[in-house]
Amino acid sequence: MKSWMAFSAVLLLAGCSLGIRSDGSSPSVTYTVPHSYQVVYMRAQHQANECQYGNSKVKVQSRIDPAMSTGVVSVLDPITGVEMARTSLKAADARHTEVVQIVSGRGSWNQDVLNAMQQSIRMDASVCHVYK
């Protein structure tokens, strides 16, 4: 039993070190697009769901807050639940949305994935990079 608990603790700590870092050092991009926050939210959600390849079936969590005109789309590791990528959005006005996208910077969750996420919002087409 003790070995199982130790193994679980190691897994939990390893998972924390693999996700988006809280110190702000994970790769990120911030920009504004000429679209409503609802459109941007749908684009981010669609890209996250479309870009699952092979056996990697990541978990996508999405939430929108109409009262605050904000939304978040997160991509989680299916085993650890650690957040590997996130798109946060907030309406700047009725026709513009501020977007912040971030990836963990670990393994395949790198600048290529971040670029694909950004292009998906800007071009209104799911641009994918393999999530491993």
Secondary structure, 3 states (H helix, E strand, C coil): CHHHHHHHHHHHHHHHHHCCCCCCCCCEEEEEECCCHHHHHHHHHHHHHHCCCCCCCCEEEEEEECCCCEEEEEEECCCCCCEEEEEEEEEEECCEEEEEEEECCCCCCCHHHHHHHHHHHHHCCCCCCCCC
